[in-house]
């Protein structure tokens, strides 16, 4: 294990570029691949890229807000104390890694957006409390919880095919979650990962003399703007409003009231918008006054810069893969060598490959569903299991795809290459386990 980790980390440190450079390299590579393996002309491929460039604006804003509102909520005195108390539990680096991994896994199973932020924020707090813990592995452990999301309560694929009127209803019908999320094979994968991933991360804990220890002063929020005080300036009516706890209390209660209304009318169908809504209004309440809340926003917003500039490039990449038919070509390559025994395992692998070019669970399902479901019908194999194979393939290779790691990296202040070496180990080991479940069950 030590040799594997050393090799993996050196590989990523040496060859893993910044995520912005990575998406540019992927774009050029996919443009060339689409030209050689599809009927698309260079002009058409250029058009696919440009036309798709802004297709993730809504999702990009959602991801920006989840980073900013999560940061704001965690910077409040209440959450600092709560996360700090929980961070007092582990007494050694090994215990810290296991606890962070479990918190991230459970949180991502409940909701992937919530889990991504809570895992990273909790890892930061643990780094402040536990002596000798490797900071890079700690953040990698927080991100490793994301591997479970496609089999959890916020799974894009499972929730999509359980909704009447979804785009593949003519092929698969409306599939209840009892056949996907709560099916025996999916529960085996979920429980298996909850056991396996913390063990993997624990075995990756380096000796004390090799650990990457971060200066705890760097983890303190020191750049919050100073509030105006009665001694520094004259108090005006506008200042009184900005420092009014009543204003924050009123708008905060309205926000939470809507959350209650949403749950009553929609159940616990939690999506990114609801998570952001919840984080936003809890943050307003916990910071008590509008001015303190805005100061926290100003401090937090810089963390989202990577998302703002990189996600449009990923949208353009997805536009090429989707419109050129490249995703279908890649999927068909796996189908051509599969049979009724290997189909679901190879579907998992094909989804893992396509995920590098279409790193969005819902977007990937839209691309691969028609091809995979048609092949599954021809082979007479389970359609719900086919859908979940695509979902798990997307989640599996996210361990070395930095698209969703950007929020966690922004909170941690690290680069993708700092954690992807550990992610590669997790992807390889869990890949054997998940593939085995789809092959034998």
Long-range contacts (C-beta under 8 A, 24 or more apart in sequence): 1-203, 1-204, 4-425, 5-204, 5-206, 5-421, 5-422, 5-425, 8-421, 8-422, 8-424, 8-425, 9-421, 9-422, 10-421, 11-421, 11-424, 12-417, 12-420, 12-421, 12-424, 13-417, 13-418, 13-421, 16-416, 16-417, 16-420, 17-417, 18-415, 18-416, 19-306, 19-310, 19-402, 19-403, 19-405, 19-406, 19-416, 20-306, 20-309, 20-310, 20-313, 22-402, 22-416, 23-310, 23-313, 23-314, 23-317, 24-313, 26-317, 26-356, 26-357, 27-313, 27-316, 27-317, 27-320, 30-317, 30-320, 30-321, 30-326, 30-357, 31-320, 33-326, 34-320, 34-321, 34-324, 34-326, 37-326, 37-329, 38-324, 38-325, 38-326, 38-329, 39-325, 40-323, 40-324, 40-325, 44-324, 45-320, 45-324, 48-319, 48-320, 48-322, 48-323, 48-324, 49-316, 49-317, 49-319, 49-320, 50-316, 50-319, 51-319, 51-323, 52-315, 52-316, 52-317, 52-318, 52-319, 52-320, 52-322, 52-323, 53-312, 53-313, 53-315, 53-316, 53-319, 54-312, 54-315, 55-315, 55-318, 55-319, 56-311, 56-312, 56-314, 56-315, 56-318, 56-360, 57-312, 57-315, 59-272, 59-311, 59-360, 60-307, 60-308, 60-311, 60-312, 60-315, 62-113, 62-272, 62-273, 62-276, 63-272, 63-304, 63-307, 63-311, 63-406, 63-407, 64-304, 64-307, 64-308, 65-276, 65-279, 65-280, 66-113, 66-116, 66-117, 66-272, 66-275, 66-276, 66-279, 66-407, 67-117, 67-300, 67-303, 67-304, 67-307, 67-407, 67-410, 67-411, 68-297, 68-300, 68-301, 68-303, 68-304, 69-276, 69-279, 69-280, 69-283, 70-117, 70-118, 70-121, 70-279, 70-407, 70-411, 71-117, 71-121, 71-296, 71-299, 71-300, 71-303, 71-411, 72-279, 72-280, 72-283, 72-287, 72-293, 72-296, 72-297, 72-300, 73-279, 73-282, 73-283, 73-286, 74-117, 74-121, 75-221, 75-224, 75-296, 75-299, 75-300, 76-283, 76-286, 76-287, 76-296, 77-286, 78-286, 79-121, 79-286, 80-125, 83-121, 83-122, 83-125, 84-125, 84-128, 84-129, 86-122, 86-125, 87-122, 87-125, 87-126, 87-128, 87-129, 87-130, 88-129, 90-126, 90-129, 90-130, 91-130, 92-130, 92-132, 93-130, 93-132, 93-133, 93-134, 93-205, 93-208, 93-211, 94-202, 94-205, 95-130, 96-126, 96-130, 96-133, 96-138, 97-133, 97-137, 97-138, 97-141, 97-198, 97-201, 97-202, 97-204, 97-205, 98-198, 98-201, 98-202, 99-126, 100-126, 100-138, 100-141, 100-142, 101-141, 101-142, 101-144, 101-145, 101-197, 101-198, 101-201, 102-194, 102-198, 103-142, 103-145, 104-141, 104-142, 104-143, 104-144, 104-145, 104-146, 105-144, 105-145, 105-148, 105-193, 105-194, 105-197, 105-198, 106-145, 106-194, 107-145, 108-145, 108-146, 108-147, 108-148, 108-149, 108-152, 109-148, 109-149, 109-151, 109-152, 109-153, 109-190, 110-152, 110-153, 110-154, 110-270, 111-152, 111-153, 111-154, 111-270, 111-275, 112-146, 112-149, 112-152, 112-154, 113-154, 113-272, 113-275, 113-276, 114-270, 114-275, 115-145, 115-146, 115-149, 116-143, 116-146, 116-404, 116-407, 116-408, 117-279, 117-407, 117-408, 117-411, 119-143, 119-145, 119-146, 119-408, 120-407, 120-408, 120-411, 120-412, 121-411, 123-412, 124-219, 124-411, 124-412, 127-214, 127-216, 127-219, 128-216, 128-219, 132-208, 132-211, 132-213, 133-211, 133-213, 134-205, 134-206, 134-211, 134-212, 134-213, 135-212, 135-213, 135-214, 135-412, 135-414, 136-212, 136-414, 136-418, 136-419, 136-422, 137-201, 137-204, 137-205, 137-206, 137-212, 137-419, 137-422, 139-408, 139-409, 139-412, 139-414, 139-418, 139-419, 140-201, 140-419, 140-422, 140-423, 140-426, 141-201, 141-422, 142-408, 142-412, 143-399, 143-405, 143-408, 143-419, 143-423, 144-197, 144-200, 144-201, 144-399, 144-422, 144-423, 144-426, 145-197, 146-395, 146-398, 146-399, 146-404, 146-405, 147-193, 147-197, 147-395, 147-396, 147-398, 147-399, 147-426, 147-430, 148-190, 148-193, 148-194, 148-197, 148-395, 149-361, 149-395, 150-361, 150-388, 150-391, 150-392, 150-394, 150-395, 151-181, 151-186, 151-189, 151-190, 151-193, 151-388, 151-391, 151-392, 151-395, 152-181, 152-190, 153-181, 153-268, 153-270, 154-270, 154-271, 155-180, 155-181, 155-361, 155-391, 156-361, 156-362, 156-365, 156-391, 157-361, 157-362, 157-365, 157-387, 157-388, 157-390, 157-391, 157-394, 158-387, 158-388, 158-391, 159-269, 160-362, 160-365, 161-384, 161-387, 167-366, 167-369, 168-369, 168-370, 168-373, 171-369, 171-370, 171-373, 171-374, 171-377, 171-383, 172-373, 172-383, 172-384, 172-387, 175-383, 175-384, 175-387, 179-384, 180-384, 180-387, 180-388, 183-384, 183-385, 183-388, 184-441, 185-385, 185-388, 185-437, 185-438, 185-441, 186-388, 188-437, 188-441, 189-392, 189-433, 189-434, 189-437, 192-433, 192-437, 193-430, 193-433, 193-434, 196-429, 196-430, 196-433, 197-426, 197-430, 200-425, 200-426, 200-429, 200-430, 201-422, 201-426, 204-422, 204-425, 218-413, 221-299, 223-299, 224-295, 224-296, 224-298, 224-299, 225-295, 225-298, 225-299, 227-291, 227-292, 227-295, 228-291, 241-290, 242-289, 242-290, 242-291, 243-289, 243-290, 243-291, 244-289, 244-290, 245-288, 245-289, 247-289, 247-290, 248-284, 248-285, 248-287, 248-288, 248-289, 248-290, 248-293, 249-285, 251-281, 251-284, 252-281, 252-282, 252-284, 252-285, 254-281, 255-280, 255-281, 255-284, 256-281, 256-282, 256-285, 303-410, 303-411, 304-407, 304-410, 305-410, 306-406, 306-409, 306-410, 307-406, 307-407, 307-410, 310-406, 314-359, 314-360, 314-403, 317-357, 317-358, 318-357, 318-358, 318-359, 318-360, 318-363, 320-357, 321-354, 321-357, 321-358, 321-367, 322-358, 322-363, 322-366, 322-367, 326-357, 327-354, 327-357, 327-358, 327-364, 327-367, 327-368, 327-371, 328-367, 328-370, 328-371, 330-354, 331-368, 331-371, 331-372, 332-371, 335-371, 335-372, 335-375, 338-375, 338-379, 339-379, 340-379, 340-380, 340-381, 341-439, 342-439, 343-375, 343-376, 343-379, 343-381, 343-386, 344-381, 344-382, 344-385, 344-386, 344-389, 344-438, 344-439, 345-389, 345-435, 345-438, 345-439, 347-372, 347-376, 347-386, 347-389, 347-390, 347-393, 347-438, 348-389, 348-390, 348-392, 348-393, 348-396, 348-434, 348-435, 348-438, 349-393, 349-435, 350-393, 351-389, 351-390, 351-391, 351-392, 351-393, 351-394, 351-396, 352-393, 352-394, 352-396, 352-397, 352-431, 353-393, 353-397, 354-393, 355-393, 355-394, 355-396, 355-397, 355-398, 355-401, 356-397, 356-401, 359-394, 359-398, 359-401, 359-403, 359-404, 360-403, 361-391, 361-394, 361-395, 364-390, 364-394, 365-390, 365-391, 385-438, 389-438, 392-434, 392-438, 396-427, 396-430, 396-431, 396-434, 397-427, 399-423, 399-424, 399-426, 399-427, 399-430, 400-424, 400-427
